[in-house]
Amino acid sequence: MRTLLLFVDGIGIGPRDPERNPFARYASRFLSIFADEPLPALPYNGVVIPTLTDMGMPGLPQSATGQTALLTGRNASREVGHHVSGMPTPTLRRLLNEASIFKQVQALGKRGVFANALSEEYFKHRGEWISATTRALLAGGFPWLTMQDLRAGRAVSHDLTNEFLNQMGFAAPQRAPMESARIVADLARAADFTLFEFILTDAVGHSQDMTQAQEIIARLDTLLETVLTSLDLKETTVVLSSDHGNFEDLRVKTHTTNKVPTCVWGPGKDIFNVKELRIEAIADSLIKIIAM
């Protein structure tokens, strides 16, 4: 069964406090989900499952271990002995190379695609220090989408507008978030497993910029509205999840220990029929859906 994973970096379930939580100040059709309140019914018959990201380890959950756990089903923090920020370390690279969801998709004889365009310059500049999402893709042996694909409307940038790419000196067409979201949906219709990564939420959480947060929420709502109305939800499962909290509490620059929302739409929803998840359980559920 076709499955689309929308990885939104650094969004947790915080209190309904408009002074610190952008989701409380700027209402989202999809992500205004609050701690200590009943879980909302999501548009298009979706469900939300609070998800633990600590992996049973002390301290604040971090990106490298959280993303590795999300994309492998392995308890990355426990294997390393602590939470790891930034890019995957050698141990995390090994986990991704061994158990990446893309590698599992490939083993099923299915096709995987990472919707975010990657440049040759990225690989030359980063060397071994590439993102968990990129390493997960490469572990499956699938080709990455290029800047040429992006210009031709076959790939997207993490910000859904290509502003970042132009700031970095790439000649990229300016796109409205809705247009990029349609490209994500097109890719999801053509592959068995599609991953899209959105990282601005984590950046805004660290910058504590409440004004910018309003625009970010609008982009996420546009992404979800467009994807969910463009895809046939009888044939495609859409899952949104995160690696740790951050954006939901702009009082602090750090990550949080809040649970994150895992939101699910479509026929694979029954696989996620639990009241609470652990981040390291998500990949196994996704593989079960893809294999259906």
C-alpha positions as CSV (number, residue, x, y, z in Angstrom):
1,M,0.0,0.0,0.0
2,R,1.3,3.5,-0.8
3,T,2.4,5.4,2.2
4,L,3.6,9.0,2.6
5,L,5.6,10.1,5.7
6,L,5.6,13.8,6.4
7,F,8.5,14.3,8.9
8,V,8.0,17.7,10.6
9,D,11.1,18.5,12.7
10,G,10.6,19.6,16.3
11,I,6.9,19.8,17.0
12,G,5.5,18.6,20.3
13,I,2.2,18.6,22.1
14,G,2.3,21.5,24.5
15,P,-0.2,23.3,26.7
16,R,-2.9,25.6,25.3
17,D,-0.9,28.7,26.2
18,P,-0.8,31.4,23.5
19,E,2.1,33.2,25.2
20,R,4.5,30.3,24.4
21,N,2.7,27.8,22.1
22,P,2.2,29.0,18.5
23,F,-0.4,26.3,17.9
24,A,-2.4,28.0,20.6
25,R,-1.9,31.6,19.3
26,Y,-2.4,30.7,15.6
27,A,-5.1,28.0,15.2
28,S,-4.1,25.1,12.9
29,R,-6.8,22.9,11.3
30,F,-4.6,19.9,11.9
31,L,-2.0,20.6,14.6
32,S,-3.7,22.5,17.4
33,I,-3.3,19.5,19.7
34,F,-2.8,20.3,23.4
35,A,-1.5,18.5,26.4
36,D,-4.0,17.5,29.1
37,E,-6.9,17.9,26.7
38,P,-9.0,15.3,24.8
39,L,-7.4,14.5,21.5
40,P,-9.2,16.2,18.6
41,A,-10.8,14.6,15.6
42,L,-8.6,15.5,12.7
43,P,-10.1,16.6,9.3
44,Y,-10.4,13.9,6.7
45,N,-11.0,11.2,9.3
46,G,-7.5,11.3,10.7
47,V,-6.3,10.3,14.2
48,V,-3.6,11.6,16.4
49,I,-1.5,9.4,18.7
50,P,0.8,11.1,21.3
51,T,4.3,9.7,20.8
52,L,7.2,9.4,23.3
53,T,10.6,10.4,21.9
54,D,12.8,9.9,24.9
55,M,13.5,6.2,24.2
56,G,13.8,5.5,27.9
57,M,16.9,7.7,28.2
58,P,17.4,10.8,30.4
59,G,17.9,14.3,29.0
60,L,16.3,16.2,26.1
61,P,15.5,14.2,23.0
62,Q,17.7,15.3,20.0
63,S,17.5,15.3,16.2
64,A,20.1,12.7,15.2
65,T,18.9,10.0,17.5
66,G,15.2,10.9,17.1
67,Q,15.4,10.8,13.3
68,T,17.4,7.6,13.3
69,A,14.8,5.9,15.5
70,L,11.9,7.2,13.4
71,L,13.6,6.0,10.2
72,T,14.8,2.6,11.4
73,G,12.7,1.4,14.3
74,R,15.8,1.0,16.5
75,N,16.3,2.6,19.9
76,A,19.0,4.9,18.7
77,S,19.5,6.7,22.0
78,R,19.9,3.5,23.9
79,E,22.4,2.1,21.4
80,V,24.5,5.2,21.6
81,G,24.0,5.6,25.4
82,H,22.6,9.2,25.2
83,H,20.7,11.5,22.9
84,V,22.7,12.9,20.0
85,S,22.0,16.3,18.3
86,G,22.8,17.4,14.7
87,M,23.9,14.8,12.1
88,P,24.2,11.1,12.7
89,T,27.5,9.9,14.3
90,P,29.2,6.7,13.1
91,T,27.0,4.5,15.4
92,L,23.9,6.1,14.1
93,R,25.1,5.8,10.5
94,R,25.6,2.1,11.1
95,L,22.0,1.8,12.3
96,L,20.7,3.7,9.3
97,N,22.8,1.6,6.9
98,E,21.5,-1.6,8.6
99,A,17.8,-0.9,9.1
100,S,16.7,2.2,7.2
101,I,13.0,2.2,6.3
102,F,14.1,2.7,2.7
103,K,16.3,-0.4,2.9
104,Q,13.3,-2.3,4.2
105,V,11.2,-1.0,1.4
106,Q,13.8,-2.1,-1.1
107,A,13.8,-5.6,0.5
108,L,10.1,-5.8,-0.1
109,G,10.6,-5.1,-3.8
110,K,8.9,-1.8,-3.5
111,R,9.9,1.7,-4.6
112,G,10.9,4.5,-2.2
113,V,11.5,8.2,-2.9
114,F,12.7,11.2,-0.9
115,A,10.7,14.2,-2.1
116,N,13.4,16.8,-1.0
117,A,15.9,17.7,-3.8
118,L,19.6,17.3,-3.0
119,S,22.5,18.9,-4.8
120,E,25.9,17.6,-5.7
121,E,27.3,20.5,-3.6
122,Y,25.5,19.2,-0.6
123,F,27.3,15.8,-0.7
124,K,30.7,17.5,-1.5
125,H,30.3,19.9,1.4
126,R,28.9,17.5,4.0
127,G,30.9,14.4,3.3
128,E,29.9,11.8,5.9
129,W,27.9,14.4,7.9
130,I,24.7,14.1,5.9
131,S,21.3,14.1,7.4
132,A,19.5,11.0,8.7
133,T,16.9,11.3,6.0
134,T,19.5,11.4,3.3
135,R,21.5,8.5,4.7
136,A,18.3,6.5,5.1
137,L,17.5,7.0,1.4
138,L,21.0,6.0,0.3
139,A,20.9,2.9,2.5
140,G,18.0,1.7,0.4
141,G,19.9,2.2,-2.8
142,F,17.3,4.6,-4.3
143,P,18.5,7.6,-6.3
144,W,18.1,11.0,-4.9
145,L,16.1,13.8,-6.6
146,T,18.3,16.5,-8.0
147,M,18.1,20.3,-8.5
148,Q,17.2,19.5,-12.1
149,D,14.2,17.5,-10.8
150,L,13.2,20.4,-8.6
151,R,13.3,22.9,-11.4
152,A,11.2,20.6,-13.5
153,G,8.6,20.2,-10.8
154,R,9.6,16.7,-9.8
155,A,11.0,17.5,-6.3
156,V,10.7,20.1,-3.6
157,S,12.7,22.0,-1.0
158,H,12.2,21.6,2.7
159,D,10.6,25.0,3.0
160,L,8.0,24.4,0.3
161,T,8.9,27.7,-1.4
162,N,12.5,27.3,-2.6
163,E,13.5,30.5,-0.7
164,F,16.2,28.7,1.1
165,L,17.8,27.4,-2.1
166,N,17.8,30.8,-3.7
167,Q,19.5,32.2,-0.5
168,M,22.1,29.6,-0.9
169,G,22.8,30.7,-4.5
170,F,20.9,28.1,-6.4
171,A,18.7,29.2,-9.2
172,A,15.4,27.8,-8.2
173,P,11.8,28.8,-9.2
174,Q,9.8,30.5,-6.5
175,R,6.8,28.3,-5.6
176,A,3.8,28.7,-3.4
177,P,3.5,26.1,-0.7
178,M,0.4,24.7,-2.4
179,E,2.3,24.1,-5.6
180,S,5.1,22.2,-3.8
181,A,2.5,20.2,-1.8
182,R,1.0,19.1,-5.1
183,I,4.4,17.9,-6.2
184,V,4.7,15.9,-3.0
185,A,1.3,14.3,-3.7
186,D,2.3,13.5,-7.3
187,L,5.5,11.7,-6.0
188,A,3.4,9.8,-3.4
189,R,1.1,8.5,-6.1
190,A,4.0,7.1,-8.1
191,A,5.9,5.4,-5.3
192,D,5.2,2.8,-2.6
193,F,6.9,4.9,0.1
194,T,7.5,8.6,0.0
195,L,9.3,10.8,2.6
196,F,9.1,14.6,2.9
197,E,11.1,16.5,5.5
198,F,10.1,19.9,6.8
199,I,12.7,21.5,9.1
200,L,11.6,25.1,9.6
201,T,9.6,24.3,12.7
202,D,12.7,23.3,14.6
203,A,14.6,26.4,13.3
204,V,11.8,28.7,14.6
205,G,11.7,26.8,17.9
206,H,15.3,27.6,18.4
207,S,15.0,31.2,17.3
208,Q,11.8,31.7,19.4
209,D,10.3,33.8,16.7
210,M,6.6,33.8,17.3
211,T,5.9,36.1,14.3
212,Q,7.5,33.7,11.9
213,A,5.7,30.8,13.6
214,Q,2.4,32.0,12.1
215,E,3.7,31.7,8.6
216,I,5.1,28.2,9.3
217,I,1.8,27.0,10.7
218,A,0.1,28.3,7.5
219,R,2.5,26.4,5.4
220,L,1.9,23.2,7.3
221,D,-1.8,23.5,7.0
222,T,-1.5,24.1,3.3
223,L,0.7,21.1,2.9
224,L,-1.7,18.9,4.8
225,E,-4.9,20.3,3.1
226,T,-3.4,19.9,-0.3
227,V,-1.9,16.4,0.2
228,L,-5.0,15.0,1.9
229,T,-7.3,16.3,-0.8
230,S,-5.0,15.4,-3.7
231,L,-4.5,11.8,-2.7
232,D,-7.0,8.9,-2.7
233,L,-7.1,8.1,1.0
234,K,-8.6,4.7,0.2
235,E,-5.4,3.8,-1.4
236,T,-2.7,5.9,0.3
237,T,-1.9,6.2,4.0
238,V,-0.5,9.5,5.1
239,V,1.5,9.8,8.4
240,L,2.9,12.9,10.0
241,S,5.3,12.6,12.9
242,S,8.3,14.4,14.5
243,D,11.5,13.6,16.3
244,H,11.2,15.7,19.5
245,G,9.3,18.7,20.9
246,N,10.5,22.3,20.4
247,F,8.2,24.6,18.3
248,E,5.3,24.2,20.8
249,D,7.2,26.1,23.6
250,L,8.9,29.3,22.5
251,R,9.8,30.3,26.0
252,V,13.0,28.2,25.6
253,K,15.5,27.7,22.8
254,T,16.0,24.1,23.6
255,H,14.1,21.0,22.7
256,T,11.4,19.8,25.1
257,T,10.4,16.5,26.7
258,N,6.8,16.8,25.4
259,K,5.3,14.0,23.4
260,V,5.0,14.6,19.7
261,P,1.9,14.1,17.5
262,T,1.8,11.2,15.1
263,C,-1.2,11.9,12.8
264,V,-2.5,9.2,10.5
265,W,-5.0,9.2,7.6
266,G,-6.1,6.5,5.3
267,P,-6.4,2.7,5.3
268,G,-3.3,2.1,7.3
269,K,-4.8,3.9,10.3
270,D,-5.8,0.6,11.9
271,I,-2.1,-0.4,12.2
272,F,-1.7,2.6,14.5
273,N,-4.6,1.5,16.8
274,V,-2.9,2.4,20.1
275,K,-3.4,5.2,22.6
276,E,0.3,6.0,22.9
277,L,3.3,5.3,20.6
278,R,7.0,5.2,21.0
279,I,9.0,6.8,18.2
280,E,11.0,3.6,17.7
281,A,7.7,1.8,16.9
282,I,6.7,3.9,13.9
283,A,9.0,2.4,11.3
284,D,7.7,-1.1,11.9
285,S,4.1,0.1,11.5
286,L,5.0,1.9,8.3
287,I,6.5,-1.2,6.9
288,K,3.4,-3.3,7.7
289,I,1.3,-0.8,5.8
290,I,3.6,-0.7,2.8
291,A,3.6,-4.5,2.7
292,M,-0.2,-4.7,2.7
